[in-house]
Amino acid sequence: MMGTDIFYKDAATKLPVVIYVHGFNGLKDWGNFDLIATQFAEAGYFFIKMNLSHNGATIDSPLDFVDLEAFGQNNYSKELADTTHIINWICDEGNPYHTYADTTNIALLGHSRGGGIAILKAFEDERVKALITWASISECKTPWGAMSIEKMMKWKTEGVMYYTNKRTNQQLPLYYQLYEDYVQHAARLDIRKAISGLRIPILVCHGTNDTAVPYSNALDVCRWQPNATLFTVESDHVFGRAHPWTASFLPTPMQDVVDASIRFLNDCL
């Protein structure tokens, strides 16, 4: 089940839609994301953010990883299905919010692994008219991309490895099915092919001091898609935010990225 929040202001006309996809080990509310969503709504957009169905959070506990089995069973195909579900939901004329949303103008916004999902979904869904990535991956190999052969074999043999959440100190399971899903759907999960084939406006935002998803990922994406616009800030993977974020304002790098994203949408939607 996917917890979903919507932000919009009443308007005389339908509002362009922005759908946010969080990343690996992420949450729709991480770092007080409402501060960001509210700014998009104030700028005239119908903003949707969601917890992906297998991110480990639940409707009753949207800020905590309480469903570890779901977390372990997550994979790229499920995240693409979740994103499709949200697009279908807002485009359904029976949806009571449909009257507020201009579904002829849908933008996807993804952070980290969610950026990769946004790229892939934009490529396969003509309803998506614009794309924004924040600190996006450039290949679907999270978290095994840099793992040794020995560690991969151990993962395969045991069927599970554990990821340490540094905030909660939880040991979160990652089942080997994550890698098997990637192998089975490698063509669909080819970010290079997807971004190269897109013919919609694209904004690529990245922190030059990102150690989780290095800045080189953004350079790869822009090399594969020369028509993309690159926007950089001297910051980390989360643009200076933390969780929990109790301030009523965003850190400067995050605010700069939000401002650039809204300007981009104003120009193309």
DABELSUL-V540831 format. One record per pair of residues at least 6 apart in sequence whose C-alpha atoms are under 6 Angstrom apart, sorted by the first residue. I is the first residue (numbers start at 1). GAP is how many residues later the second one is. Records with the same first field share a line. If there is no record, write none. Layout:
I = GAP / GAP
This chain:
1 = 52
2 = 49 / 50 / 51
3 = 47 / 48 / 56
4 = 45 / 46
5 = 43 / 44
6 = 41 / 42
7 = 34 / 39 / 40
8 = 33 / 38
14 = 86 / 87 / 88
15 = 30 / 31 / 86 / 87
16 = 29 / 30 / 86 / 89
17 = 28 / 29 / 30 / 89
18 = 29 / 88 / 89 / 90
19 = 29 / 30 / 89 / 90
20 = 29 / 89 / 90
21 = 89 / 93
22 = 89 / 92
23 = 88 / 89 / 90 / 91
24 = 89
27 = 24
28 = 21 / 22 / 23
30 = 213
31 = 211 / 212 / 213 / 214
32 = 213
54 = 16 / 17 / 20
55 = 16
56 = 9 / 10 / 11 / 12 / 14 / 15
57 = 7 / 8 / 9
72 = 101 / 102 / 103
75 = 103
90 = 8
91 = 12
105 = 24
106 = 22 / 23
107 = 21 / 22 / 23 / 24
108 = 10 / 23
109 = 23 / 24
110 = 8 / 23
111 = 22 / 23 / 24 / 25
112 = 23 / 24 / 25
113 = 24
115 = 18 / 21
116 = 20 / 21
120 = 74
122 = 6
123 = 71 / 75
129 = 71
130 = 70 / 71
131 = 71
132 = 70 / 71 / 72
133 = 71 / 72
134 = 71 / 72
135 = 71
137 = 80
138 = 79
139 = 52
155 = 6
156 = 20
159 = 16 / 17
160 = 14 / 15 / 16
161 = 12 / 13
162 = 9 / 10 / 11 / 12
163 = 8 / 9
164 = 6 / 7
196 = 28 / 29
202 = 26
203 = 25 / 26
204 = 25 / 26
205 = 26 / 27
206 = 26
207 = 25 / 26 / 27 / 28 / 29
208 = 7 / 26 / 27
209 = 26 / 27
210 = 26 / 27
222 = 6
239 = 14 / 15
240 = 11
